[in-house]
Amino acid sequence: MSFLGQESQRCCLLLQLVLCGSLPLLGMIPLRAAQLPGLRPLALACFESGQLNACQAALLRAEALQRRAGSQSNYACQTLLLGLQADVIMSQLQAGRGDDALILLEEASNSCRGL
Protein backbone atom coordinates (compact mmCIF):
# COMPACT_ATOMS: atom_id res chain seq x y z
CA MET A 1 0.00 0.00 0.00
CA SER A 2 1.34 3.44 -0.84
CA PHE A 3 2.22 6.03 1.77
CA LEU A 4 -0.60 8.31 0.60
CA GLY A 5 -3.12 5.48 0.88
CA GLN A 6 -2.05 4.69 4.42
CA GLU A 7 -2.14 8.36 5.38
CA SER A 8 -5.63 8.73 3.91
CA GLN A 9 -6.86 5.73 5.88
CA ARG A 10 -5.36 7.11 9.08
CA CYS A 11 -7.06 10.47 8.54
CA CYS A 12 -10.40 8.80 7.86
CA LEU A 13 -10.14 6.63 10.96
CA LEU A 14 -9.10 9.60 13.09
CA LEU A 15 -12.08 11.58 11.80
CA GLN A 16 -14.43 8.72 12.69
CA LEU A 17 -12.98 8.35 16.17
CA VAL A 18 -13.27 12.07 16.84
CA LEU A 19 -16.80 12.13 15.48
CA CYS A 20 -17.95 9.17 17.56
CA GLY A 21 -16.20 10.43 20.66
CA SER A 22 -17.79 13.85 20.39
CA LEU A 23 -21.38 12.71 19.84
CA PRO A 24 -22.27 12.51 23.53
CA LEU A 25 -20.70 15.92 24.14
CA LEU A 26 -22.24 17.67 21.19
CA GLY A 27 -25.63 16.00 21.24
CA MET A 28 -25.58 15.96 17.45
CA ILE A 29 -28.47 13.53 17.14
CA PRO A 30 -31.34 13.53 19.57
CA LEU A 31 -31.92 10.06 20.96
CA ARG A 32 -35.47 9.93 19.60
CA ALA A 33 -34.58 11.22 16.13
CA ALA A 34 -33.18 7.93 14.85
CA GLN A 35 -35.43 5.20 13.56
CA LEU A 36 -34.31 1.62 12.97
CA PRO A 37 -35.91 1.28 9.49
CA GLY A 38 -33.88 4.27 8.29
CA LEU A 39 -30.59 2.62 9.20
CA ARG A 40 -30.81 -0.25 6.71
CA PRO A 41 -30.71 1.78 3.45
CA LEU A 42 -27.93 3.99 4.82
CA ALA A 43 -25.81 1.00 5.85
CA LEU A 44 -26.40 -0.75 2.52
CA ALA A 45 -25.35 2.37 0.62
CA CYS A 46 -22.20 2.56 2.74
CA PHE A 47 -21.35 -1.11 2.25
CA GLU A 48 -21.83 -0.79 -1.52
CA SER A 49 -19.94 2.47 -2.06
CA GLY A 50 -17.69 3.09 0.94
CA GLN A 51 -18.36 6.80 0.38
CA LEU A 52 -17.84 9.13 3.32
CA ASN A 53 -21.33 10.71 3.20
CA ALA A 54 -23.22 7.42 3.09
CA CYS A 55 -21.07 5.87 5.79
CA GLN A 56 -21.17 8.92 8.02
CA ALA A 57 -24.98 9.02 7.88
CA ALA A 58 -25.15 5.29 8.70
CA LEU A 59 -22.65 5.71 11.53
CA LEU A 60 -24.57 8.60 13.10
CA ARG A 61 -27.89 6.74 12.86
CA ALA A 62 -26.39 3.56 14.35
CA GLU A 63 -24.80 5.58 17.17
CA ALA A 64 -28.12 7.14 18.17
CA LEU A 65 -29.84 3.76 18.02
CA GLN A 66 -27.20 1.96 20.08
CA ARG A 67 -27.40 4.68 22.73
CA ARG A 68 -31.16 4.22 22.82
CA ALA A 69 -30.77 0.44 23.09
CA GLY A 70 -28.37 0.91 26.00
CA SER A 71 -30.72 3.28 27.78
CA GLN A 72 -33.44 0.63 27.48
CA SER A 73 -31.08 -2.10 28.77
CA ASN A 74 -31.39 -3.92 25.44
CA TYR A 75 -27.78 -5.03 25.49
CA ALA A 76 -28.07 -7.66 22.76
CA CYS A 77 -29.32 -5.00 20.35
CA GLN A 78 -26.75 -2.49 21.55
CA THR A 79 -23.92 -4.97 20.95
CA LEU A 80 -25.12 -5.71 17.42
CA LEU A 81 -25.34 -2.01 16.64
CA LEU A 82 -21.81 -1.44 17.95
CA GLY A 83 -20.63 -4.21 15.64
CA LEU A 84 -22.50 -2.59 12.77
CA GLN A 85 -20.74 0.70 13.50
CA ALA A 86 -17.40 -1.11 13.23
CA ASP A 87 -18.47 -2.57 9.88
CA VAL A 88 -19.40 0.90 8.63
CA ILE A 89 -15.99 2.28 9.60
CA MET A 90 -14.21 -0.68 8.00
CA SER A 91 -16.20 -0.13 4.80
CA GLN A 92 -14.94 3.44 4.70
CA LEU A 93 -11.41 2.09 4.92
CA GLN A 94 -12.10 -0.30 2.00
CA ALA A 95 -11.67 -3.22 4.39
CA GLY A 96 -15.31 -4.25 4.70
CA ARG A 97 -16.47 -7.73 5.66
CA GLY A 98 -18.77 -8.24 2.67
CA ASP A 99 -21.52 -10.78 3.32
CA ASP A 100 -20.71 -10.93 7.03
CA ALA A 101 -21.54 -7.23 7.36
CA LEU A 102 -24.86 -7.81 5.58
CA ILE A 103 -25.66 -10.70 7.92
CA LEU A 104 -24.92 -8.50 10.94
CA LEU A 105 -27.18 -5.78 9.52
CA GLU A 106 -29.98 -8.33 9.20
CA GLU A 107 -29.39 -9.61 12.75
CA ALA A 108 -29.48 -6.07 14.11
CA SER A 109 -32.70 -5.35 12.20
CA ASN A 110 -34.33 -8.42 13.72
CA SER A 111 -32.96 -8.06 17.24
CA CYS A 112 -33.66 -4.35 17.53
CA ARG A 113 -37.29 -4.30 16.37
CA GLY A 114 -39.37 -1.84 18.30
CA LEU A 115 -36.40 0.32 19.18
Helices and strands as residue ranges (DSSP letters): H 3-26, H 36-49, H 52-71, H 75-92, H 99-111
